[in-house]
Amino acid sequence: MNEMTENNTGSYEVVVVGGGAAGLSAALVLGRARRRTLVVDAGEPRNAPAAHMQGYLTRDGMPPAEFLAVGREEIARYGVELVRDRAVDVRRGEDFTVVLESGRTVRARRLVVATGLQDELPDVPGVAERFGRDVLHCPYCHGWEVRDRAFGVLATTAMSVHQALMVSQWSKDVTFFLHEAAESELSDDDLRRLAAAGVRVVPGAVAEVVVEDDRLTGVRLVGGAPGEEGATHALEVLFVAPRAVPRTGLLEKLGAELHETPHGSYPVIDPTGLTSVPGVWAAGNAIGFAEQVVHAAAGGYRAGATINGELLMTDLDAPVPA
C-alpha cells in the first residue's frame, strides 16, 4: 500500500483524522469517488487490547489489527494516502489547515474527525494489565465468549448498576462490588432489580485483582486494619466501566458545539455526522461512547458519501470565471 506517500502540494479535497473503522470507511467511499484524500492515523485504536471484535456481520471474531490492515489495503487501491502521524492543530480559513506532529502541514477543503476516545480504567492494581482479556467492559463485545462464568462488576460510575444488570443476561453468577460507593447510594429500584436478576451486592473497596497462572481468579477487598488483607472473592471475569475521555481537541479548536452526556462531551451532529462547523464531519467514537465498530464504519460511510455530494454541488454552483 502507499502508506507515507505524500501529495507534493500538501493539498487535498478531504483530510480524515483517525484511521480506525470510521476514518477508513469514510476514506474508502471518498477514494472510490475519486476524491484526493489523506488519512492521518496516530495508530491508537480504542479496541487494541481486545484479541477479537464481535458483532460485525461477516467479520465476527476477527482480530481488530487484522481488520484495520485489510481496511488500509482497501483504501490504497483507490489512491487514498495514509500517513502515520498525529494532527496537533487545525485552522479554518478558506480551506482547513491541519498541522501534524511531524511538522508537516496539509490543507483540505473538508475534514472528517474520527479521533475516537480514550478509556481511563479504574485505579485498581491488576485491572489495566488484564483489560481486554478477563477484565472487560462491554457484554455485547465479550459476553458470549465468557458466558456462564463467575462474573464480578466493579462499581465505578453511575452506570455501574446498569452494567451489573446487563451482564446477568450472560451469567447467573454475578457479584456487584460497591467498591468506593455506599449501599445507601443505591435506590430502591436498583436494589429491587439487582435482587430480581440474582446479583449479589458486596460492600467494601476492592484492593486488587487476583491472578494465578495468567488468569483472573478473584478480587481481594481492602482489609479492616493496616497490613491486614481483606476477603477474597472467587471470580473468572471482572466487568468495569472505564471513564471515557473523548478526543475532541481538534473540534474544540474549530469551535464546534459540544453537548454533555453521561460519558463526556461530544459534538452536536446532524444525521450525516456534520458538526456545527461547516465542512467538518465527525464519526465513530468521536461522536459517542457506545459506537461499536459496525456503527463507526456506517457513520464513516455516511460522512464520506455526504461530503462527496456536497463538494460536487459546491463546484457545480461556483461562479464561472469570465
Protein Blocks (a to p, Z undefined) as FASTA:
>chain_A
ZZhiacfklpafbdcedjbfklmmmmmmmmmnopacddddehiafklmpmbdehiehigo
iafklmmmmmmmmmmmnopacdddddfbdcddfbccdddfkopacddfbdcddebpaddd
dddehklmmgoilgcfbfklmmmmmgoiacddddfbfklmmmmmmmmmmoccdcddekla
cfklpcfklmmmmmmnopacdedidfbdcdeehiafbdcdddfbehiacdddddfbdcdd
ddddddfklmmmnopacdddfkbccddddfkopafbehiacehjllofklcfklmmmmmm
mmmmmmmmmmmmmmmmpccdZZ
